[in-house]
Amino acid sequence: MNDVYRIWKFEEQLNDSILSYLSLEPLTQLEHDEVLKIRQVFRSYYDAGKVTEGQVRLFPIAQLLWFAGFYHTDINITLEENIAEIDIEDEDTIIKGRMDILAVNRVHQRSSDTRFVILLIETKNSTVNALEGLPQLLTYAYQRLESQAGIWGLTTNGLDYQFIYIQPGNPPTYQLFPELSLIRPEQSIQLLQVIKTICRLHYSP
């Protein structure tokens, strides 16, 4: 994170409630029931031992994205999206990397290099703090802030979910919201509400 602050000049802003940015709607009974199923199954994996990054992407992230409405022909989801090489000339440094999951709006896509990002997701295994993915999120988002007003990001270890909202500016800023836990029933419900609302903000069927 020190390198991210030094190179990109990001400024962190702590926000006590994601409701200051999003208006959440109640879930349907089906969505409510499915979130509880996702929670129960993940808990069974978690209790059995370490949950790998691949397992986190496959379950529960894939299921949450499905019920949030991300699986649509107008939304393109890619896995392990490469970050274009960034040459930091004054430091003789080249940054390389990749995002675990990237969701973009095909309708607003202007070229292969400027795509309207709906949601960035960085996953870690269950033994790693969810915030460990923050440097990757900020680095990838920084390249795209010139083409849109803000980008939602999510970093997770499957158990804890850390949402951030990244905005351009001088300096660029990111809102850091309180973590949500999939294990806690009420927070797991809010988790799907948040992902569903982010999808709805950028795409309405």
N, C-alpha and C positions, 0 to 999 in steps of 0.2 A: 504493500500500500504506500510506503514511503516513496517508492519510485513512481507510482501513479500520480501521487500528489506533486512530486517534483517536475515530472515531464508534462503532464496534462493540466496541472494547476487546478484540479478539481477541489471544490469546497463542499464539505459534508454539512447537511442540515438535518438535525434530528427532528422527526415528526411523531407526535404521540398517537396519532390516529390516521389511518388510511382513509377514513371517511371524509377528511378534509379535501381529498382529491377524487374520491369515487362515491357514487350513490348506489348502494347495494340493494338488490331486489331479493325478495324471499325466494327460496328454492321450491320447486314442485315436490310433491311427495315422493315421486320416483327418484329425483335427484338427491333428496334427503336420504332415502334408503340406500342408494348406491354409494354415497359418501361414507356411510357407516360400514358398508361392506368393505370398501377400500381400506378404511381404517382398521378393521378387524383383521384382514388378510395381511396388511403390512405389519401389524403388531405381531402376528405369528412368525413372520420372517425375522423381525427385529429381535424377538425373544429367543430365536434359535441361534443367533449369532450375527456377525457382520453382514450388512446388506451392501452389495457392491454397487458401483456407479451404474453399471449396466442394468442391474435389477431395479434401481431407483428410476432410471429412464423408462424401462418397460412397465414397471409397476411401482409406485402409483401414478407417476407423471402422465403416462400415456392415457390412463383412464380418466384422470382429471381433465386433460385437454379435450377428450372426447365429449364428456358431459358439459364442458364449458362452451362447446360449439366450434372448436378450432378445426375439426375435420370437415372441411368444406372445399368445394372445387375452386373457390376464389381465394383460399388461403393456402400458401405453400409452406410446409414444414420440412426442414432439412435437419439432418443429424450430423454432428461433427463438422460444422461449417468452418472452413479455413478463414482465418483472419489474414487479410492481405498484408504482405510484409511492410512494416513501417520503418522507414530509415530516419533515425534521429541523428541528423548531420553533425550537430555541435557536440555530440557525445560519441560519435563513431559507433553507434549501436543500431542493430536491426532487431525489431520485435517480431516474433513469429508466434503463432498459436492457433487455437480453434475454439469455437463455441460449441457446446454440447447440443443444444437445440435452438433453432431459429425459426420463428414464424413471421412470414411477411405477407402483405396483401398484394395479390397478383394484379388486382384492378388498378392499384396506384403505382405499379412498378413502371419506372421510366426507362431504366436500362439495367443491365446485369450488375452495374456498380452502384446504382442508386435505387435501392428498394425500400419501400415503406415498411419499417419494422414494427410489427405488432407486439411481439414479446421475445425477449432474450432469456434463455434458461441455461444456467450452469449447474451441473450436478456433481456431488461428491458422495463418497461412500458414507455409511451411517456412523463411522467412527470419527469423521472429520467435521469440524464446526462449519455450519452453513455459510458463514461469512468468508470462508476461505476462497469462495468463488468470486468475491467482489472485484478484485483487480482485473480478472478476465472480462467481466461484464462492462466495467468502465472503459477498458481499452477498446473493446469492440464497438461500444456505443459511441465513443468519441469520434470515430471515423464517419458516423452517419448523422451526427447532430446538425450538420450544415443543411441537410435535406429535409429535416422535420423538426417540429417544435419541441418534442420530448419523446423519450423512449422508456417503456416499462421493462424492468429486469427482475428476474427471480433467481436466487441461488438457494439450493436446497441439498440436504443430505438424506432426503426422504422422510425424515422425522420432523425437522424444523424448516420453515419456509420464510425466507427473508426477501421481501419485496422492496424495490427501490424505483424511484422515478428520476430519470436523468434529463437535464435540460441544458441547452447551450447558453452561453453568456460569457462575460468577462469578469470573473472566472466562470467556467461551467460548474454547475451544481448538481448534487444528487440528494434527494430526500430519502432518508433511511427510516423505514417504518418498523413498528414492533413486530417481532417474529410471531408466526402462527405455528402451532404444533398440531400435527395430524393425529396425535394420540388423544388430545383433549377434544371431546365431542363437539362442543360449541365452536371451538376454533377451527375444527375440520370443516364444519358447515360454512363458516366465514371464508375459509380458504377457497372453496369452490365458487362462492359468491364473487370473490375478488377476481379470480381468473375468468369467470363468465362475464363480468362487467368490463374487464380489459378487452376481451374479444368483441363485445358489443360496441365499445367506443369506436373501434376501427372497422367494424364490419357488421352490417345489419342485413340479414337475409330478407 
